[in-house]
Amino acid sequence: MTSPHQPGAAPPPGCPAHAAPPQQYAPAQPDAQTPVKLYGPDFAADPHRIYAHLRQYGALAPVEIAPEVTAMLVTDYRAALDLLHDDATWSKDSREWMTTVPPDSPVMPMLMWRPNIFYADGPAHVRYRDVVVDSFKLVEPHELRARVQRATDSLIQRFGAHGEVDLIADYARLIPLLMFNNLFGLPDSYSDRLISAIGGMLDGNSPEEAAAANEAYTGYIMELVGAKKAQRGPDLTSWFMDHPHALNDEELIHNVILTMGAGNEPLANLIGNALARMLSDDRYYNTLSGGALTAHDAINEVLWNDPPLTNYSAHYPVRDVFFHGTWVRKGQLVMVSYAAANSQFDTTARTGPGSGGGSHLSWAAGPHACPVKRHALLIATTAIERLTAWLSDIELAVDPATLQWRNGAFHRALVALPARFTPITPDQAGATPWHNRDSAPTSSTRSAATSTGRQPASAR
Ligand code: HEM
């Protein structure tokens, strides 16, 4: 253990990280160390270049995650583990910190305290976490796989005849929402409401649009909870309600909202980032017709290199603390860069693609590590396998070097992933919903006019 906590030690005189935490919102003081921006086009284009720069500060570096919102970012693997496992020093409760930042900051939805699993410590956290973990345990893996297949087939049905698709907007971003609508217990006819509400919150171009989407989402959740109060079913909402820890109504609603929110973006980005890797890398090309590297390998590569949640695990020390060489003041925001920590981990010890696991931090670690990892992996793997099984000659419609990443400190997310494939049409017989319009396409049947020039592995 390398964590040099010195709870009783005095801060060094003039330490910029040591101003007393203000009680009311007051703009951050200018820092001796200029914080490095974790948002904007430079960071989105090449985050690993920024992480390499941040490492010069030591295990923690000063960053700005939005205008007027600074944090310390842990980039060191060992320090990340020490923080994530030490819940006596580090709290998830953001209430004191919230008084120090602009209330309308765009990072507030990711950091604002609510009575749910994310922001709770100690016994309160265990109580909420039991509800989530025990309820997800009741979702049988084979049943989950069948539900994912139904969801993916319904999406492929929407664009299969077009021969082209944006795999982010029309596939990866929709799968978590279809799955949550189903797993939390509403009929498929409700899924479009969830899609337009959450899509509106992400895309809202004006405060009015964002507020309308937020209202639509609240309406959806209230209807969901109302329906399950009236009649329980074999679903997560009912299992949350009937858990022996007996959540009250407010806790129930917040934990349903949190669970959907916690899973939505990371799951979409895990699917999207893995698809981008598969379609950009010749080692996967043959996989589409039964070859070398698999969806599982692509997901593993993403978890090591492009974690969907890239910087998070927001924590606040309960007292001034000297942590891995840096003073952190009580209540100051400290986040973990899973991406930076993973990349610094001794690459020779990585299990790497094809190995099926490893010690990356992309699910975090310690008491707040993702409790739904197995379900998320199964959903992502099935979604990718299903897509590439139906559209076996799918390929990128643009040069991989031109793919754009979304701005923002928390997520590693593509703006779009345009792809094309030989169109397919619904099969009237219905047992398998699709068949190819012509003979079954293979990766080498695409015409020269549209080909990106890739060759199946066997031809190289
Ligand atoms: C079905 C999809 C998912 C659901 C329902 C879900 C749910 C959750 C929940 C409820 C938490 C809070 C745990 C706690 O505070 O004790 C959490 C944490 C976390 N999840 Fe997931 N998750 C999903 C997918 C993912 C994916 C795909 C990733 C990325 C690989 C991911 C990464 C994380 C991380 C890093 C944390 C810790 C965050 C923090 O403490 O700040 N999750 N997840």
Boltz pocket constraint, residues with backbone or C-beta under 6 A from the ligand:
constraints:
  - pocket:
      binder: B
      contacts: [[A, 117], [A, 118], [A, 119], [A, 129], [A, 132], [A, 258], [A, 259], [A, 260], [A, 262], [A, 263], [A, 264], [A, 266], [A, 267], [A, 270], [A, 303], [A, 307], [A, 308], [A, 309], [A, 312], [A, 313], [A, 314], [A, 361], [A, 362], [A, 363], [A, 364], [A, 367], [A, 368], [A, 369], [A, 370], [A, 371], [A, 372], [A, 373], [A, 375], [A, 376], [A, 379]]
      max_distance: 6.0
